[in-house]
Amino acid sequence: MDGVNRIVSVRSGREWCDWSSELRIPGDELKWKFISDGSVNGWGWRFTVYPIMPAAGPKDLLSDRCVLSCPSMDLVTCLLDFRLNLASNRSIVPRLAASLAACAQLSALAASHRMWALQRLRKLLTTEFGQSVNIRRLLGDSDGEARALSFTGSALAALVKGLPETLERQFEYEDPVVRGGKQLLHSPFFKVLVALACDLELDTLPCCAETHKWAWFRRYCMASRVAVALDRRTPLPRLFLDEVAKKIRELMADGEAMDILHESHDVFRREHDEQLVQWMNRRPDDWTLSAGGSGTIYGWGHNHRGQLGGIEGAKVKVPTPCEALATLRPVQLIGGEQTLFAVTADGKLYATGYGAGGRLGVGGTESVSTPTLLESIQHVFIRKVAVNSGGKHCLALSSEGEVYSWGEAEDGKLGHGNRSPCDRPRVVESLRGTEVVDIAAGGAHSACVTSAGDLYTWGKGRYGRLGHSDSEDQLKPKLVEALQGHRVVDVACGSGDAQTLCLTDDDTVWSWGDGDYGKLGRGGSDGCKVPMKIDSLTGLGVVKVECGSQFSVALTKSGTVYTWGKGDYHRLGHGSDDHVRRPRQVQGLQGKKVIAIATGSLHCVCCTEEGEVYTWGDNDEGQLGDGTTNAIQRPRLVAALQGRKVNRVACGSAHTLAWSTSKPASAGKLPAQVPMEYNHLQELPVVALRNRLLLLHHLSELFCPCIPMFDLEGALGETGLGPAVGFDTLRGILISQGKEVAFRKVVQATMVRDRQHGPVVELNRIQVKRSRSKGGLAGPDGTKSVFGQMCAKMSSFSPDSLLLPHRVWKVKFVGESVDDCGGGYSESIAEICEELQNGLTPLLIVTPNGRDESGANRDCYLLSPAARAPVHTNMFRFLGVLLGIAIRTGSPLSLSLAEPVWKQLAGMSLTIADLSEVDKDFIPGLMYIRDNEATSEEFEAMGLPFTVPSASGQDVQLSSRHSHISLDTRAEYVRLAVSYRLHEFDEQVAAVREGMARVVPVPLLSLFTGYELETMVCGSPDIPLHLLKSVATYKGVEPSAPLVQWFWEVMEAFSNTERSLFLRFVWGRTRLPRTIADFRGRDFVIQVLDKYSPPDHFLPESYTCFFLLKLPRYSCRQVLEEKLKYAIHFCKSIDTDDYARIALTGEPAAEDSSEDSENEDVDSFASDSTQDYLTGH
């Protein structure tokens, strides 16, 4: 213990090593206590105390020799940091560089000192004097050149020569950790290494010429140099401009001439770039085609395990862009049983979804919700992957013709000679030496085709599905002898009681295995154990065969689709659920040339030559993409994908994907005009704006994937860990989509998905009104408010509780009968937002403009600079937790914070313009003082105190030396006043960001502007009805019914405030999420019931936990509007007691039907029966 009884260390044990390590006690006193358990007699312990001279102790009496023998790195760092900027002697630069290189390699120095040496070396080499250091000479292998270097120069040569190998080894060590989500960013050591290597242009040297191995480094160098060029407005790298020009040519309209106006920094200054990006971010539909829309990948359907690769929501019912997949630019996508696999152009294989049984191949059985690299085969070039839509194992084919397999191994379907599962890819040894060109996987068996056209099968043999004339399992690949003499060109394997199909080059389709429901296509239900022809398909030009669950599909070169087998769930697309025992053409696609088709377990998707997408079959998980969960009997056009020119489709068990690899036909379409608010862009040609936007879009594509390699904690040039460009510049010119993909990737990787909700908390809303003083706080410092109660309970929350994708806590309102299934949680959030802004808590204050009723931001709030007590700091941290939860869960908060607050939360510094936004009189007042031409006597006669009004209106003394402003001190006063107002919120902002850091990766917020952060937290204050309509489903009424039309007409007529009240009534929230994806698969359900009689006497009823609105069958629109308005204004208490549904006449309300009673014990807003005198009807 130290002198104040603080325990410094506890030692125990019987070995010397348990006690012998050095211990340092600060101060000039130490205490100790020795305790023995009595089991051993006759031994004790001994220690020796050595006094240590403090580092700051006087050393001026030491001799020169003594000082030189004990060099101080602290002294060196101070002196060199000062002199580095003043160095003018070119001759010392090589020697200084060599000395720094020697220090960086000196193991005797502390890691921080070696890092400092590397950073200063980089800073030195990037100055104009660094050009005197010949890097290419240092990297030369000539012994003569090496001998020509001085002894000090050899240290620099050793560092530079070893840099490529060091950088490569450090990248290979850190990359899996960062990509796996275990570490947010690369280490500072790696950052300075890669920045130094970039500055030395190692990417242009032969040592880094290997294409695949150093692709990441070249991408980093390009991103870094382009960012620096845009920041300093210097010429952009030629290679980058060539890549942009290639993209522009892909989007140019016929007859459009190519120009280079978009490359000019004289034409496009920083304000032009920022407004252009704002236009793109805030009105993306204007630029859908111009931003590379052909590379968008759309996913929908079942997503409970994250098998859609980053799309939010457990059930996605409409095609939704998946940025995480699109950034991979895959050449193949294929889905399995709640899984998805992507193969990229450079041969990498990524997996996402359900990890049970090791089916993802990433190691272990954990599920992942974003595409994750299969690291164990990252050095193998993968050409194709195969998995059945209902399969739990997977095959991969390499460019060398080798087959890898992993996943569940029952029945020997992995081909390894055993039944042991594998959680990582393992080569199928028995196929080595056989050049495999195609692979297929079923539910319990596998197949492959060789370059000679031979077919091998293995796995479960029941029903003869392997084609070996028996029903025996095969643990290793075995040749299908019955097909020798025929050249197999395609093969497909089914699941369950499975069949196998193959196609030979003589235009023949073969089938074998289980024959139930006629899925072998020869009429009847008999199975067979050897391949037999499907005569009805011979000569039709079949080019592709597919197997779903108990059904089969064939596609011809003319674009005709045939299906046969089990017909329930309308999986065959013939308009009925009858089984079909011979191939039958799908009439719903007649006249359409289908170019690609994929089968799920119970549904199908195809795309036509015109780029249209059709789906049919089961739709329980929204996998058909029509916004409903109703099965579709015949192929139906996916309206949401019209105009997207889709030419690729893929399926998993109950999820679907579609994308395009072709140039959009209408790529040349441009916005008709520049919106008025973007004044800097008005005079520029729209074509040039499109081209510049593509340039900035390409920068985002380069920079955002490299974000973990850059320093995010300040201006990039200040720390020596990155290029000399500040994020305040970059955040304004990076496309939001790219930044959000990088941000969401980290959030998804840290998501905890194994719980329905967090801890159960009790909140007492009744005490809030009781404890509130007249117009004041709810209890001392607002601790009795719902916000204060939740803040007090946060200490009991585990870190994992804050990483849930939905309800972070479950609410029990004291004295209120509610079972929180989501509505209570949403209501607690809404209550908290109200309390923050209505004076129940001390954290927020109205802006000075709001107090004076003049200027902008009158209805906005600032963080209170007066709230500095420990209890307030803790509350600010909880406010940060709330903001982080809103970002992580996609549930917007209704907070009206002024824009400068959002800027500071995003890590930006305030400017004088920001002060004027919230206090329009402050800067003019300072300018009056600064520019006043009064004499000294006149000025002093004014008696202006040396104080400044804070944002809360309190006068703050700026100096203890001056009581009043004089002519001599007014300049100092203006400086101090501005500095105070620019930094008065720093303590509060730091506490809020500390709270946010518990939930989201705060360093990545450096990428976002204040407006972008506000949108992520609060969504849009406007409530777009088209977004609400897109997630609406109907029960007990058709979407075209008059009642539904009346409802939407009333919603259209509502003001934005009334729409917010409606959302509060029906969902417990006051804002909609930003996008369909942010709804996380939640539908807005409108249910019309006949139990209300007479209907015009009843109010609507809502179930906030289910986003459900129950409507009586009102007789006209006027009645509906009046009842709905009454409900949203007056029915605000969550309760499920029966008294809430008692008619005012004294008669009980009509009983619920049994089919609706199951939801009655959850949180709902009251529905009252009303009398004619109340309603006026």
Sequence and secondary structure as in RCSB ss.txt:
>XXXX:A:sequence
MDGVNRIVSVRSGREWCDWSSELRIPGDELKWKFISDGSVNGWGWRFTVYPIMPAAGPKDLLSDRCVLSCPSMDL
VTCLLDFRLNLASNRSIVPRLAASLAACAQLSALAASHRMWALQRLRKLLTTEFGQSVNIRRLLGDSDGEARALS
FTGSALAALVKGLPETLERQFEYEDPVVRGGKQLLHSPFFKVLVALACDLELDTLPCCAETHKWAWFRRYCMASR
VAVALDRRTPLPRLFLDEVAKKIRELMADGEAMDILHESHDVFRREHDEQLVQWMNRRPDDWTLSAGGSGTIYGW
GHNHRGQLGGIEGAKVKVPTPCEALATLRPVQLIGGEQTLFAVTADGKLYATGYGAGGRLGVGGTESVSTPTLLE
SIQHVFIRKVAVNSGGKHCLALSSEGEVYSWGEAEDGKLGHGNRSPCDRPRVVESLRGTEVVDIAAGGAHSACVT
SAGDLYTWGKGRYGRLGHSDSEDQLKPKLVEALQGHRVVDVACGSGDAQTLCLTDDDTVWSWGDGDYGKLGRGGS
DGCKVPMKIDSLTGLGVVKVECGSQFSVALTKSGTVYTWGKGDYHRLGHGSDDHVRRPRQVQGLQGKKVIAIATG
SLHCVCCTEEGEVYTWGDNDEGQLGDGTTNAIQRPRLVAALQGRKVNRVACGSAHTLAWSTSKPASAGKLPAQVP
MEYNHLQELPVVALRNRLLLLHHLSELFCPCIPMFDLEGALGETGLGPAVGFDTLRGILISQGKEVAFRKVVQAT
MVRDRQHGPVVELNRIQVKRSRSKGGLAGPDGTKSVFGQMCAKMSSFSPDSLLLPHRVWKVKFVGESVDDCGGGY
SESIAEICEELQNGLTPLLIVTPNGRDESGANRDCYLLSPAARAPVHTNMFRFLGVLLGIAIRTGSPLSLSLAEP
VWKQLAGMSLTIADLSEVDKDFIPGLMYIRDNEATSEEFEAMGLPFTVPSASGQDVQLSSRHSHISLDTRAEYVR
LAVSYRLHEFDEQVAAVREGMARVVPVPLLSLFTGYELETMVCGSPDIPLHLLKSVATYKGVEPSAPLVQWFWEV
MEAFSNTERSLFLRFVWGRTRLPRTIADFRGRDFVIQVLDKYSPPDHFLPESYTCFFLLKLPRYSCRQVLEEKLK
YAIHFCKSIDTDDYARIALTGEPAAEDSSEDSENEDVDSFASDSTQDYLTGH
>XXXX:A:secstr
 BTT         SSGGGT S     SS B       SSS S            TTS  TTS HHHHHHS  HHH
HHHHHHHHHTT   TTHHHHHHHHHHHHHT TTS HHHHHHHHHHHHHHHTSGGGGGS HHHHT   HHHHHHS 
HHHHHHHHHHHHHHHHHHHHHHHHHHHHHTTS SS  HHHHHHHHHHHHTTGGGSGGG  TTTTHHHHHHHHHHH
HHHHHHHT    HHHHHHHHHHHHHH  TT     GGG TTTS HHHHHHHHHHHHH GGGGTTTTTGGG EEEE
EE TTSTTSS  SSEEEEEEE HHHHTT EEEEEEETTEEEEEETTS EEEEE  GGGTTSSSSS  EEEEEE G
GGTTS EEEEE  TT SEEEEEETTS EEEEE  GGGTT SSS   EEEEEE GGGTTS EEEEEE SSEEEEEE
TTS EEEEE  GGGTTSSSS   EEEEEE GGGTTS EEEEEE  SS EEEEEETTTEEEEEE  GGGTTSSSSS
  EEEEEE GGGTTS EEEEEE SSEEEEEETTS EEEEE  GGGTT SSS   EEEEEE GGGTT  EEEEEE 
SSEEEEEETTS EEEEE  TTSTT SSS   EEEEEE GGGTTS   EEEE SSEEEEE  S  TTTT   SS  
TT GGGTTS HHHHHHHHHHHHHHHHHHGGGGGGS  SS TTTSSSS S  HHHHTTTS HHHHHHHHHHHHHHT
   S S   EEEE SHHHHHHB TTS BSGGGTTSHHHHHHHHGGG  GGGGG SS SSEEEETTS    SSHHH
HHHHHHHHHHHHTTSSSSEEE HHHHHT SS TT EEE TT  SHHHHHHHHHHHHHHHHHHHH       B HH
HHHHHTT    HHHHHHH TTHHHHHHHHHH    HHHHHHT  BSEEE TTS EEE  SS SB  TTTHHHHHH
HHHHHHHHTTHHHHHHHHHHHTTTS GGGGGGS HHHHHHHHH  SS  HHHHHHTEEEESS TTSHHHHHHHHH
HHHS HHHHHHHHHHHHS SS  SSSGGGTT  EEEEE S SSSGGGB  EEEGGGTEEEE   SSHHHHHHHHH
HHHHH   B   GGGGB TTS B     TTTGGGTTS  B   B  HHHHT 
